[in-house]
Amino acid sequence: MAIALLSCSREPRESGGLVLHTISAGIGETTKTQLAAEYTDVLWSVADEVDVWVGETAYEFTSTLENTSSQSSFEGLAPADMGTSWVLVYPKGASTRKSGSVISATLPATQTARADSYDPSAALLYGVSQTTSSTTCKHLYSGIRIMFTETGIKRVSLRGNAGEKIAGDFTFDFSGDAPSISGGTSETIVLNAPGGGTFEKDKWYFILCLPTVFSKGITITADNGTQVGYSTTGTSTTFSRTKIKNKESLTIGNWADIGLAGTVHYGPANTICLRKGAGTTIDVTPSLTTAGWQRCGMETTADAALPNGTEVLWGNSSASLSGTTLTLTAADTEGSSLVAIKKGDTILWSFLVWVTASDPASIDLPSGAKLQEPLGGQLYFQWGRKDPLRAGFPCVENQGYNGLSYSIQYPDKYIDGGGNTSDWLTNDTRYPDDNLWGGSLGTKTVWDPCPEGWRVPTGADLEGLDATYKDKFDKYGLLLPDGTLSDFDWRAYCWTREPYGSSAKSLLMETDGIISITGDARYEGLSVRCVKE
Protein backbone atom coordinates (compact mmCIF):
# COMPACT_ATOMS: atom_id res chain seq x y z
CA MET A 1 0.00 0.00 0.00
CA ALA A 2 1.26 3.50 -0.84
CA ILE A 3 0.23 6.59 1.11
CA ALA A 4 0.00 9.82 -0.86
CA LEU A 5 -0.59 13.12 0.97
CA LEU A 6 -2.09 15.80 -1.24
CA SER A 7 -2.62 19.43 -0.23
CA CYS A 8 -2.90 22.83 -1.84
CA SER A 9 0.44 24.56 -1.52
CA ARG A 10 -0.83 27.99 -2.56
CA GLU A 11 -4.06 29.78 -3.37
CA PRO A 12 -5.62 28.45 -6.62
CA ARG A 13 -5.72 30.80 -9.62
CA GLU A 14 -8.81 31.00 -11.84
CA SER A 15 -8.60 30.05 -15.53
CA GLY A 16 -11.65 29.78 -17.76
CA GLY A 17 -14.05 28.50 -15.10
CA LEU A 18 -11.36 26.24 -13.61
CA VAL A 19 -8.62 27.13 -11.19
CA LEU A 20 -5.01 26.07 -11.13
CA HIS A 21 -4.31 23.73 -8.21
CA THR A 22 -0.95 22.61 -6.95
CA ILE A 23 -1.06 19.42 -4.93
CA SER A 24 1.72 17.62 -3.10
CA ALA A 25 1.86 13.84 -3.40
CA GLY A 26 3.90 11.82 -0.95
CA ILE A 27 4.43 8.06 -1.14
CA GLY A 28 5.38 6.02 1.91
CA GLU A 29 6.31 2.85 0.03
CA THR A 30 8.75 2.40 -2.84
CA THR A 31 5.90 2.11 -5.30
CA LYS A 32 7.87 2.46 -8.49
CA THR A 33 11.33 1.42 -7.35
CA GLN A 34 10.11 -2.14 -6.89
CA LEU A 35 10.23 -2.22 -10.67
CA ALA A 36 13.13 0.13 -11.35
CA ALA A 37 16.15 -1.09 -9.42
CA GLU A 38 18.47 1.41 -11.11
CA TYR A 39 16.60 4.32 -9.52
CA THR A 40 16.08 3.25 -5.91
CA ASP A 41 15.78 6.84 -4.68
CA VAL A 42 13.14 7.89 -7.21
CA LEU A 43 9.42 7.62 -6.52
CA TRP A 44 7.98 10.41 -8.61
CA SER A 45 9.65 11.69 -11.78
CA VAL A 46 9.42 15.08 -13.39
CA ALA A 47 6.55 15.28 -15.92
CA ASP A 48 4.70 12.34 -14.35
CA GLU A 49 1.04 12.81 -15.28
CA VAL A 50 -2.04 11.70 -13.39
CA ASP A 51 -5.78 12.03 -13.84
CA VAL A 52 -7.67 13.60 -10.97
CA TRP A 53 -11.37 12.79 -11.18
CA VAL A 54 -13.81 15.27 -9.69
CA GLY A 55 -17.26 13.84 -10.03
CA GLU A 56 -17.46 12.21 -13.45
CA THR A 57 -14.79 14.40 -15.06
CA ALA A 58 -11.03 13.83 -15.17
CA TYR A 59 -8.51 16.66 -14.95
CA GLU A 60 -4.84 16.47 -15.93
CA PHE A 61 -2.22 17.06 -13.26
CA THR A 62 1.53 17.05 -14.01
CA SER A 63 4.55 16.76 -11.74
CA THR A 64 6.58 19.95 -11.63
CA LEU A 65 9.62 18.71 -9.66
CA GLU A 66 12.69 16.78 -10.69
CA ASN A 67 12.94 13.14 -9.59
CA THR A 68 12.06 12.89 -5.91
CA SER A 69 12.14 10.14 -3.32
CA SER A 70 9.19 10.95 -1.07
CA GLN A 71 6.95 13.60 -2.58
CA SER A 72 6.32 15.64 -5.67
CA SER A 73 4.18 18.60 -6.63
CA PHE A 74 1.50 18.25 -9.31
CA GLU A 75 -0.21 21.14 -11.07
CA GLY A 76 -3.53 21.00 -12.85
CA LEU A 77 -6.72 22.88 -13.66
CA ALA A 78 -9.78 21.69 -11.75
CA PRO A 79 -12.93 23.13 -10.18
CA ALA A 80 -12.28 25.57 -7.37
CA ASP A 81 -14.07 23.34 -4.88
CA MET A 82 -12.67 19.85 -5.46
CA GLY A 83 -14.46 18.55 -2.39
CA THR A 84 -13.37 15.44 -0.49
CA SER A 85 -14.31 12.67 -2.94
CA TRP A 86 -11.94 13.10 -5.84
CA VAL A 87 -9.93 10.17 -7.23
CA LEU A 88 -6.33 10.10 -8.48
CA VAL A 89 -5.33 7.57 -11.17
CA TYR A 90 -1.74 7.03 -12.34
CA PRO A 91 -0.70 7.23 -15.14
CA LYS A 92 -2.79 9.76 -17.04
CA GLY A 93 -5.01 8.20 -19.66
CA ALA A 94 -5.15 4.77 -18.04
CA SER A 95 -8.78 5.38 -17.09
CA THR A 96 -11.42 5.73 -19.76
CA ARG A 97 -14.57 6.63 -17.83
CA LYS A 98 -15.97 6.85 -14.31
CA SER A 99 -19.41 6.05 -12.94
CA GLY A 100 -19.92 6.41 -9.23
CA SER A 101 -17.27 4.35 -7.47
CA VAL A 102 -16.35 2.38 -10.61
CA ILE A 103 -13.61 3.40 -13.05
CA SER A 104 -12.95 1.65 -16.36
CA ALA A 105 -9.25 1.28 -17.08
CA THR A 106 -6.90 -0.49 -19.47
CA LEU A 107 -3.84 -2.54 -18.63
CA PRO A 108 -1.82 -2.99 -21.83
CA ALA A 109 -1.75 -6.52 -23.21
CA THR A 110 1.47 -5.65 -25.06
CA GLN A 111 4.31 -4.09 -23.13
CA THR A 112 7.80 -2.93 -24.05
CA ALA A 113 10.45 -3.52 -21.41
CA ARG A 114 13.79 -1.94 -20.64
CA ALA A 115 16.47 -3.55 -18.51
CA ASP A 116 15.74 -2.82 -14.83
CA SER A 117 12.76 -0.72 -15.80
CA TYR A 118 9.20 -1.07 -16.99
CA ASP A 119 6.44 0.44 -19.08
CA PRO A 120 4.82 3.02 -16.77
CA SER A 121 1.49 2.73 -18.57
CA ALA A 122 1.22 -0.77 -17.11
CA ALA A 123 1.89 0.29 -13.50
CA LEU A 124 -1.63 1.35 -12.56
CA LEU A 125 -2.43 2.81 -9.13
CA TYR A 126 -5.17 5.00 -7.71
CA GLY A 127 -6.01 6.99 -4.60
CA VAL A 128 -9.32 8.19 -3.17
CA SER A 129 -9.18 11.45 -1.26
CA GLN A 130 -10.11 11.18 2.42
CA THR A 131 -9.97 14.94 2.90
CA THR A 132 -9.14 17.81 0.59
CA SER A 133 -5.45 17.15 1.34
CA SER A 134 -4.90 13.40 1.67
CA THR A 135 -5.42 10.11 -0.12
CA THR A 136 -4.46 6.46 0.14
CA CYS A 137 -3.07 4.96 -3.06
CA LYS A 138 -3.53 1.32 -4.02
CA HIS A 139 -2.00 -0.73 -6.81
CA LEU A 140 -4.09 -2.27 -9.58
CA TYR A 141 -1.47 -4.54 -11.06
CA SER A 142 0.62 -7.55 -10.23
CA GLY A 143 3.22 -9.42 -12.24
CA ILE A 144 6.50 -11.26 -12.22
CA ARG A 145 10.07 -10.41 -13.09
CA ILE A 146 12.08 -12.42 -15.59
CA MET A 147 15.77 -12.84 -16.32
CA PHE A 148 17.16 -14.45 -19.48
CA THR A 149 20.37 -16.45 -19.47
CA GLU A 150 20.24 -16.79 -23.27
CA THR A 151 20.79 -14.03 -25.80
CA GLY A 152 18.70 -13.29 -28.86
CA ILE A 153 15.21 -13.53 -27.32
CA LYS A 154 12.82 -11.04 -28.92
CA ARG A 155 9.55 -11.50 -27.04
CA VAL A 156 8.09 -13.26 -24.06
CA SER A 157 4.46 -13.84 -23.10
CA LEU A 158 2.50 -14.84 -20.03
CA ARG A 159 -0.84 -16.62 -20.11
CA GLY A 160 -2.99 -18.60 -17.75
CA ASN A 161 -3.49 -22.26 -18.63
CA ALA A 162 -7.21 -21.97 -17.90
CA GLY A 163 -7.68 -18.78 -19.93
CA GLU A 164 -8.17 -16.27 -17.12
CA LYS A 165 -8.22 -12.64 -18.27
CA ILE A 166 -5.08 -10.78 -17.18
CA ALA A 167 -5.03 -7.53 -19.17
CA GLY A 168 -7.02 -5.29 -21.46
CA ASP A 169 -10.14 -3.33 -20.49
CA PHE A 170 -11.36 -3.87 -16.94
CA THR A 171 -13.14 -2.04 -14.12
CA PHE A 172 -12.25 -1.48 -10.50
CA ASP A 173 -14.57 -0.49 -7.70
CA PHE A 174 -12.88 1.60 -5.02
CA SER A 175 -15.80 1.82 -2.61
CA GLY A 176 -14.37 -0.82 -0.26
CA ASP A 177 -11.17 -1.16 1.69
CA ALA A 178 -9.49 -2.93 -1.26
CA PRO A 179 -10.11 -2.43 -4.97
CA SER A 180 -12.51 -4.94 -6.48
CA ILE A 181 -11.29 -5.75 -9.99
CA SER A 182 -13.48 -7.37 -12.65
CA GLY A 183 -13.44 -7.86 -16.39
CA GLY A 184 -10.32 -7.93 -18.49
CA THR A 185 -10.34 -8.72 -22.22
CA SER A 186 -6.94 -10.33 -22.84
CA GLU A 187 -5.73 -13.80 -21.84
CA THR A 188 -2.11 -13.10 -22.75
CA ILE A 189 0.48 -10.45 -21.88
CA VAL A 190 3.22 -10.00 -24.50
CA LEU A 191 6.50 -8.34 -23.56
CA ASN A 192 8.56 -7.08 -26.52
CA ALA A 193 12.24 -6.26 -26.39
CA PRO A 194 12.74 -2.50 -26.85
CA GLY A 195 13.27 -1.03 -30.28
CA GLY A 196 12.56 -4.30 -32.06
CA GLY A 197 15.79 -5.73 -30.68
CA THR A 198 16.46 -8.52 -28.19
CA PHE A 199 16.45 -8.78 -24.41
CA GLU A 200 19.74 -8.28 -22.63
CA LYS A 201 21.22 -11.30 -20.93
CA ASP A 202 21.22 -11.38 -17.10
CA LYS A 203 19.01 -8.28 -16.79
CA TRP A 204 15.64 -8.15 -15.04
CA TYR A 205 12.43 -7.46 -16.96
CA PHE A 206 8.88 -7.23 -15.67
CA ILE A 207 5.61 -8.61 -16.97
CA LEU A 208 2.75 -6.72 -15.33
CA CYS A 209 -0.77 -8.14 -15.22
CA LEU A 210 -4.01 -7.87 -13.29
CA PRO A 211 -4.12 -9.52 -9.86
CA THR A 212 -5.78 -12.88 -10.46
CA VAL A 213 -5.72 -16.58 -9.66
CA PHE A 214 -4.67 -18.93 -12.45
CA SER A 215 -6.54 -22.02 -11.37
CA LYS A 216 -4.48 -24.34 -13.60
CA GLY A 217 -1.18 -22.53 -13.55
CA ILE A 218 0.68 -20.37 -16.04
CA THR A 219 2.81 -20.70 -19.13
CA ILE A 220 5.70 -18.35 -19.93
CA THR A 221 6.71 -18.47 -23.60
CA ALA A 222 9.80 -16.90 -25.18
CA ASP A 223 11.04 -16.87 -28.76
CA ASN A 224 14.05 -15.67 -30.68
CA GLY A 225 12.39 -15.61 -34.10
CA THR A 226 13.07 -19.23 -35.02
CA GLN A 227 12.85 -21.30 -31.84
CA VAL A 228 10.22 -21.10 -29.14
CA GLY A 229 10.90 -22.01 -25.54
CA TYR A 230 8.47 -22.28 -22.69
CA SER A 231 8.21 -22.79 -18.95
CA THR A 232 4.93 -23.96 -17.49
CA THR A 233 3.33 -24.94 -14.20
CA GLY A 234 0.10 -26.86 -13.83
CA THR A 235 -0.65 -25.89 -10.22
CA SER A 236 -2.88 -23.05 -9.06
CA THR A 237 -0.91 -19.80 -9.12
CA THR A 238 -1.94 -16.53 -7.48
CA PHE A 239 -0.74 -13.24 -8.93
CA SER A 240 -0.96 -10.50 -6.33
CA ARG A 241 1.07 -7.49 -5.25
CA THR A 242 3.30 -9.88 -3.30
CA LYS A 243 4.96 -11.13 -6.46
CA ILE A 244 6.13 -7.64 -7.38
CA LYS A 245 6.74 -6.41 -3.84
CA ASN A 246 8.92 -9.42 -2.99
CA LYS A 247 10.37 -9.52 -6.50
CA GLU A 248 9.42 -13.13 -7.08
CA SER A 249 11.39 -14.23 -10.09
CA LEU A 250 11.54 -16.65 -12.96
CA THR A 251 14.84 -17.29 -14.68
CA ILE A 252 14.42 -18.29 -18.32
CA GLY A 253 17.45 -20.51 -18.75
CA ASN A 254 18.89 -22.19 -21.79
CA TRP A 255 16.57 -23.89 -24.24
CA ALA A 256 17.31 -27.31 -22.78
CA ASP A 257 16.08 -26.18 -19.36
CA ILE A 258 12.73 -24.91 -20.58
CA GLY A 259 12.21 -27.17 -23.57
CA LEU A 260 11.06 -26.11 -27.02
CA ALA A 261 7.48 -25.80 -28.13
CA GLY A 262 6.37 -29.26 -29.12
CA THR A 263 9.60 -31.03 -28.22
CA VAL A 264 7.73 -32.83 -25.50
CA HIS A 265 7.19 -35.99 -27.50
CA TYR A 266 6.05 -39.52 -26.94
CA GLY A 267 8.20 -42.35 -28.18
CA PRO A 268 10.40 -43.04 -31.23
CA ALA A 269 10.12 -41.82 -34.81
CA ASN A 270 6.66 -40.66 -35.83
CA THR A 271 6.32 -43.24 -38.61
CA ILE A 272 6.16 -46.89 -37.62
CA CYS A 273 6.64 -49.44 -40.45
CA LEU A 274 4.87 -52.77 -39.88
CA ARG A 275 4.28 -55.88 -41.96
CA LYS A 276 0.65 -56.83 -42.57
CA GLY A 277 -0.93 -58.20 -39.40
CA ALA A 278 2.17 -57.51 -37.28
CA GLY A 279 2.23 -55.58 -34.03
CA THR A 280 4.55 -53.52 -31.86
CA THR A 281 4.57 -51.52 -28.63
CA ILE A 282 5.80 -47.98 -27.97
CA ASP A 283 6.67 -46.39 -24.64
CA VAL A 284 4.80 -43.08 -24.71
CA THR A 285 6.19 -41.65 -21.48
CA PRO A 286 6.39 -37.89 -22.10
CA SER A 287 9.95 -36.97 -23.04
CA LEU A 288 11.88 -34.00 -24.30
CA THR A 289 15.13 -33.47 -26.12
CA THR A 290 17.98 -31.93 -24.16
CA ALA A 291 20.02 -30.86 -27.19
CA GLY A 292 17.95 -28.23 -28.91
CA TRP A 293 15.69 -29.63 -31.59
CA GLN A 294 17.65 -32.86 -31.99
CA ARG A 295 16.28 -36.28 -31.28
CA CYS A 296 18.90 -37.35 -28.75
CA GLY A 297 19.60 -37.39 -25.03
CA MET A 298 15.94 -37.80 -24.10
CA GLU A 299 14.82 -37.47 -20.50
CA THR A 300 11.45 -37.77 -18.81
CA THR A 301 9.65 -34.52 -18.12
CA ALA A 302 7.73 -34.66 -14.87
CA ASP A 303 5.16 -31.99 -15.70
CA ALA A 304 4.35 -33.17 -19.22
CA ALA A 305 0.86 -34.54 -19.81
CA LEU A 306 0.39 -38.30 -19.46
CA PRO A 307 -1.89 -39.85 -22.09
CA ASN A 308 -4.95 -41.76 -20.94
CA GLY A 309 -6.45 -42.86 -24.24
CA THR A 310 -5.85 -43.51 -27.92
CA GLU A 311 -7.78 -43.09 -31.16
CA VAL A 312 -7.30 -44.24 -34.76
CA LEU A 313 -7.94 -41.03 -36.69
CA TRP A 314 -8.01 -42.78 -40.05
CA GLY A 315 -7.01 -46.13 -41.55
CA ASN A 316 -7.83 -49.68 -40.39
CA SER A 317 -4.95 -50.56 -38.06
CA SER A 318 -5.83 -50.82 -34.36
CA ALA A 319 -4.36 -49.38 -31.17
CA SER A 320 -4.73 -49.68 -27.41
CA LEU A 321 -3.11 -47.95 -24.45
CA SER A 322 -2.14 -49.45 -21.09
CA GLY A 323 -0.42 -46.97 -18.82
CA THR A 324 2.27 -45.47 -21.03
CA THR A 325 2.50 -48.48 -23.35
CA LEU A 326 0.87 -48.01 -26.75
CA THR A 327 0.16 -51.25 -28.63
CA LEU A 328 -0.19 -51.02 -32.42
CA THR A 329 -1.56 -53.82 -34.58
CA ALA A 330 -1.23 -53.49 -38.35
CA ALA A 331 -4.14 -54.17 -40.66
CA ASP A 332 -4.15 -57.22 -42.91
CA THR A 333 -3.96 -55.01 -45.99
CA GLU A 334 -1.31 -52.57 -47.17
CA GLY A 335 -1.88 -48.89 -46.49
CA SER A 336 -1.51 -46.53 -43.58
CA SER A 337 -3.27 -45.30 -40.46
CA LEU A 338 -2.85 -42.29 -38.21
CA VAL A 339 -2.99 -43.18 -34.51
CA ALA A 340 -3.24 -40.54 -31.77
CA ILE A 341 -2.60 -40.69 -28.04
CA LYS A 342 -4.84 -38.40 -26.03
CA LYS A 343 -5.36 -36.76 -22.67
CA GLY A 344 -9.13 -36.68 -22.44
CA ASP A 345 -10.27 -35.12 -25.70
CA THR A 346 -6.91 -33.48 -26.43
CA ILE A 347 -4.46 -35.10 -28.86
CA LEU A 348 -0.96 -35.10 -27.38
CA TRP A 349 0.91 -36.80 -30.23
CA SER A 350 0.25 -39.03 -33.23
CA PHE A 351 1.98 -41.78 -35.18
CA LEU A 352 1.77 -42.85 -38.81
CA VAL A 353 1.45 -46.64 -39.05
CA TRP A 354 2.70 -47.68 -42.50
CA VAL A 355 1.63 -51.23 -43.35
CA THR A 356 3.48 -53.06 -46.14
CA ALA A 357 3.77 -56.64 -47.39
CA SER A 358 7.55 -56.33 -47.19
CA ASP A 359 10.09 -53.72 -46.19
CA PRO A 360 9.49 -50.43 -48.07
CA ALA A 361 11.42 -50.43 -51.35
CA SER A 362 14.29 -48.05 -52.00
CA ILE A 363 16.58 -47.01 -54.87
CA ASP A 364 20.23 -45.99 -55.00
CA LEU A 365 20.82 -42.40 -56.10
CA PRO A 366 23.84 -40.92 -57.94
CA SER A 367 24.71 -39.01 -54.74
CA GLY A 368 25.12 -42.31 -52.92
CA ALA A 369 21.96 -41.80 -50.90
CA LYS A 370 19.38 -44.56 -50.65
CA LEU A 371 15.89 -43.18 -51.40
CA GLN A 372 12.75 -44.79 -50.02
CA GLU A 373 9.43 -45.03 -51.85
CA PRO A 374 6.84 -42.32 -51.06
CA LEU A 375 6.29 -42.23 -47.31
CA GLY A 376 3.08 -43.87 -46.21
CA GLY A 377 2.10 -44.84 -49.73
CA GLN A 378 1.50 -41.50 -51.41
CA LEU A 379 0.46 -39.26 -48.58
CA TYR A 380 1.06 -35.52 -48.53
CA PHE A 381 3.07 -33.40 -46.09
CA GLN A 382 3.09 -29.68 -45.47
CA TRP A 383 6.74 -28.71 -45.16
CA GLY A 384 7.94 -29.15 -41.59
CA ARG A 385 4.85 -31.01 -40.27
CA LYS A 386 5.35 -34.46 -38.82
CA ASP A 387 1.95 -35.87 -39.81
CA PRO A 388 0.66 -36.60 -43.33
CA LEU A 389 -2.49 -35.31 -44.99
CA ARG A 390 -4.80 -36.91 -47.51
CA ALA A 391 -6.82 -35.40 -50.35
CA GLY A 392 -10.14 -34.08 -49.13
CA PHE A 393 -8.99 -33.22 -45.59
CA PRO A 394 -10.70 -30.09 -44.20
CA CYS A 395 -8.70 -26.87 -44.55
CA VAL A 396 -8.58 -24.40 -41.63
CA GLU A 397 -7.28 -20.84 -41.52
CA ASN A 398 -3.76 -20.07 -40.41
CA GLN A 399 -3.38 -20.19 -36.63
CA GLY A 400 -0.67 -17.53 -36.29
CA TYR A 401 1.67 -18.16 -33.38
CA ASN A 402 -0.34 -21.27 -32.45
CA GLY A 403 0.46 -23.11 -35.70
CA LEU A 404 2.83 -25.62 -34.15
CA SER A 405 0.67 -26.58 -31.19
CA TYR A 406 -2.43 -26.65 -33.42
CA SER A 407 -0.72 -29.05 -35.83
CA ILE A 408 -0.13 -31.46 -32.94
CA GLN A 409 -3.68 -31.33 -31.64
CA TYR A 410 -5.26 -31.46 -35.12
CA PRO A 411 -3.00 -33.64 -37.29
CA ASP A 412 -5.84 -34.30 -39.75
CA LYS A 413 -6.45 -30.63 -40.58
CA TYR A 414 -4.83 -28.84 -43.53
CA ILE A 415 -3.58 -25.45 -42.26
CA ASP A 416 -3.71 -22.73 -44.89
CA GLY A 417 -0.86 -20.30 -45.54
CA GLY A 418 -1.16 -17.12 -43.46
CA GLY A 419 -0.82 -13.51 -44.57
CA ASN A 420 1.88 -13.29 -47.21
CA THR A 421 3.99 -16.04 -45.63
CA SER A 422 2.66 -19.04 -47.60
CA ASP A 423 3.51 -20.91 -44.41
CA TRP A 424 1.16 -23.05 -42.31
CA LEU A 425 3.33 -22.44 -39.23
CA THR A 426 2.81 -18.69 -38.87
CA ASN A 427 1.19 -15.65 -40.45
CA ASP A 428 4.15 -13.40 -39.62
CA THR A 429 7.11 -13.19 -42.00
CA ARG A 430 9.42 -12.61 -39.01
CA TYR A 431 8.77 -16.00 -37.47
CA PRO A 432 9.28 -18.88 -39.90
CA ASP A 433 11.15 -21.95 -38.72
CA ASP A 434 13.78 -23.19 -41.16
CA ASN A 435 14.89 -26.06 -38.92
CA LEU A 436 11.68 -28.02 -38.38
CA TRP A 437 13.01 -30.95 -40.40
CA GLY A 438 16.66 -30.30 -39.61
CA GLY A 439 17.64 -27.54 -42.03
CA SER A 440 20.98 -26.08 -41.00
CA LEU A 441 21.05 -28.23 -37.85
CA GLY A 442 22.15 -31.16 -39.98
CA THR A 443 20.32 -33.71 -37.87
CA LYS A 444 16.97 -35.39 -37.64
CA THR A 445 14.44 -33.57 -35.45
CA VAL A 446 11.33 -34.58 -33.55
CA TRP A 447 9.27 -33.23 -36.47
CA ASP A 448 10.97 -35.38 -39.13
CA PRO A 449 8.22 -37.76 -40.33
CA CYS A 450 10.54 -40.52 -41.58
CA PRO A 451 10.83 -43.94 -39.90
CA GLU A 452 13.66 -44.62 -37.47
CA GLY A 453 16.96 -44.83 -39.39
CA TRP A 454 15.67 -42.60 -42.19
CA ARG A 455 15.33 -38.82 -42.63
CA VAL A 456 14.00 -36.20 -45.01
CA PRO A 457 16.63 -35.70 -47.78
CA THR A 458 18.75 -32.64 -48.49
CA GLY A 459 19.02 -31.08 -51.93
CA ALA A 460 22.45 -32.64 -52.30
CA ASP A 461 20.97 -36.11 -51.69
CA LEU A 462 18.82 -35.67 -54.79
CA GLU A 463 21.46 -34.26 -57.15
CA GLY A 464 22.43 -36.14 -60.29
CA LEU A 465 18.98 -37.49 -61.17
CA ASP A 466 18.03 -37.53 -64.83
CA ALA A 467 15.32 -38.90 -67.12
CA THR A 468 16.50 -42.47 -66.57
CA TYR A 469 15.05 -42.26 -63.07
CA LYS A 470 11.57 -41.32 -64.26
CA ASP A 471 10.23 -44.83 -63.86
CA LYS A 472 11.35 -44.73 -60.22
CA PHE A 473 8.97 -41.86 -59.48
CA ASP A 474 5.20 -42.23 -59.56
CA LYS A 475 3.00 -39.43 -60.86
CA TYR A 476 2.41 -37.65 -57.61
CA GLY A 477 0.81 -34.22 -57.60
CA LEU A 478 0.95 -31.26 -55.29
CA LEU A 479 -1.92 -31.10 -52.77
CA LEU A 480 -3.69 -27.75 -52.43
CA PRO A 481 -5.90 -26.55 -49.55
CA ASP A 482 -9.10 -27.18 -51.53
CA GLY A 483 -8.22 -30.87 -51.57
CA THR A 484 -7.32 -30.97 -55.26
CA LEU A 485 -4.07 -32.20 -56.77
CA SER A 486 -2.12 -29.83 -59.01
CA ASP A 487 -0.85 -32.50 -61.42
CA PHE A 488 -1.95 -30.96 -64.74
CA ASP A 489 0.50 -33.27 -66.49
CA TRP A 490 2.92 -35.96 -65.40
CA ARG A 491 4.90 -34.50 -62.53
CA ALA A 492 6.50 -35.91 -59.44
CA TYR A 493 7.22 -33.81 -56.39
CA CYS A 494 9.00 -34.47 -53.12
CA TRP A 495 10.28 -32.27 -50.32
CA THR A 496 13.81 -31.75 -49.10
CA ARG A 497 14.40 -30.65 -45.52
CA GLU A 498 15.96 -27.32 -46.56
CA PRO A 499 14.44 -23.82 -46.69
CA TYR A 500 14.32 -21.92 -49.98
CA GLY A 501 13.83 -18.28 -48.99
CA SER A 502 10.35 -18.06 -47.50
CA SER A 503 9.43 -21.32 -49.25
CA ALA A 504 11.23 -24.68 -49.06
CA LYS A 505 13.32 -26.73 -51.50
CA SER A 506 11.60 -29.49 -53.38
CA LEU A 507 12.46 -31.87 -56.18
CA LEU A 508 10.39 -31.60 -59.34
CA MET A 509 10.54 -34.23 -62.08
CA GLU A 510 8.58 -33.12 -65.15
CA THR A 511 6.95 -34.99 -68.00
CA ASP A 512 10.12 -35.21 -70.07
CA GLY A 513 12.13 -36.36 -67.07
CA ILE A 514 13.81 -32.99 -66.47
CA ILE A 515 14.84 -32.70 -62.83
CA SER A 516 15.01 -29.44 -60.92
CA ILE A 517 15.39 -28.38 -57.31
CA THR A 518 13.01 -25.50 -56.84
CA GLY A 519 10.91 -23.89 -54.15
CA ASP A 520 7.32 -24.57 -53.14
CA ALA A 521 5.14 -22.77 -50.61
CA ARG A 522 5.45 -24.45 -47.23
CA TYR A 523 1.68 -24.79 -46.79
CA GLU A 524 1.38 -26.94 -49.93
CA GLY A 525 1.26 -30.72 -49.60
CA LEU A 526 4.04 -32.71 -51.31
CA SER A 527 5.28 -36.25 -50.95
CA VAL A 528 8.16 -37.17 -48.67
CA ARG A 529 10.70 -39.76 -49.83
CA CYS A 530 13.12 -40.52 -47.03
CA VAL A 531 16.84 -41.29 -47.34
CA LYS A 532 18.87 -43.64 -45.19
CA GLU A 533 20.65 -41.96 -42.28
Secondary structure by P-SEA (a helix, b strand, c coil): cbbbbbbbccbbbbcccbbbbbbbbbbccccccccccccccccccccbbbbbbcccbbbbbbbcccccccbbbbbbbcccccccbbbbbccccccccccccbbbbbcccbbbbcccccccccbbbbbbbcccccbbbbbccccbbbbbccccccbbbbbbcccccccccccccccccbbbbccccccbbbbbccccccccccbbbbbbbcccccccbbbbbbbccccccccccccbbbbcccccccccccccccccccccccccccccccbbbbcccccccccccbbbbcccccccbbbbbcccccccccccccccccccccccbbbbbbccccbbbbbbbbccccccbbbbbbbbcccbbbbbcccccccccccccbbbbccccccccccccccccccccaaaaaaaacccccccccccccccccccccccccccccccccccccccccccccccccccccccccccccccccbbbbbccccccccccbbbbbbcccccccbbbbbbbccccccccccccccbbbbbbbbcc
